[in-house]
Amino acid sequence: MKAAVITFPGSNCDRDLAVAFAHAGADVHRVWHKDTALPEGVDVVAVPGGFSFGDYLRCGAIAAQSPIGAAVRAHAARGGYVLGICNGFQVLTEMGLLPGALMRNAGLKFICKTVKLQVATSDSVFTSAYVRGQRVMIPVAHHDGNYTADADVLARLQGEDRIAFTYSANPNGSMGSIAGILSDNRRVLGMMPHPERAAEPAHGGADGAALFGAVMGALALA
Ligand SMILES: NC(=O)CC[C@H](N)C(=O)O
């Protein structure tokens, strides 16, 4: 299974994300935002957390216009898998690959702590190793994690079982306590919590490792 991890100026979770995929057994390629092509035969494109372009304009707004964007959109359009974590989730909403927006946290403070999540669906390659309703401990670190969408989008996400994770105790004001969502073909996942920061016991918890293992397992068989 081949994974590509994109780096923007200001990304700071790109290496951790590459390590998490590598530990799961993936063949990991690093891609610079000014590149215009993804590695040949890539299965999963991963957009990491951080502060791309200093979070100027809106988090993820400038990164979404990067030269690599066209290749990421084309990958998603042909049914390729895309994972966006934290700033990566923000980038994917700015690219239009996921609906809604990540607004400033309701409390206007940067939140950096490990939170309890509920797995809202196991019906995706990313969440298939979890059981629906399972509680997992995963860190968050953001100031713009307040998921917001209009009523129609929320109803569709709920009706189509596209909410991947919810917060057990909503830390940031997200509508429906949403922590992560899936695209309509279930192959693009955006989530604010950082599974790559809970991917091995030395991190203080390894609940995120199953996400990378599940992607690896599913795509290795495909
Ligand atoms: N850890 C991150 O990816 C930070 C995301 C984003 N820049 C925010 O603070 O909201």
The ligand as a Tripos MOL2 file, in Angstrom:
@<TRIPOS>MOLECULE
LIG
   10     9     1     0     0
SMALL
NO_CHARGES

@<TRIPOS>ATOM
      1 N1         -2.5960   20.7790   15.0480 N.am      1 LIG1
      2 C1         -3.1030   21.3810   14.0140 C.2       1 LIG1
      3 O1         -3.1770   20.8540   12.9040 O.2       1 LIG1
      4 C2         -3.5550   22.7930   14.1870 C.3       1 LIG1
      5 C3         -4.6760   23.0950   13.2350 C.3       1 LIG1
      6 C4         -5.0120   24.5590   13.0340 C.3       1 LIG1
      7 N2         -3.9540   25.2860   12.5000 N.3       1 LIG1
      8 C5         -5.6590   25.1040   14.2610 C.2       1 LIG1
      9 O2         -4.9690   25.4910   15.1850 O.co2     1 LIG1
     10 O3         -6.8640   25.1180   14.2960 O.co2     1 LIG1
@<TRIPOS>BOND
     1     1     2 1
     2     2     3 2
     3     2     4 1
     4     4     5 1
     5     5     6 1
     6     6     7 1
     7     6     8 1
     8     8     9 2
     9     8    10 1
@<TRIPOS>SUBSTRUCTURE
     1 LIG1         1 GROUP 0 **** ****
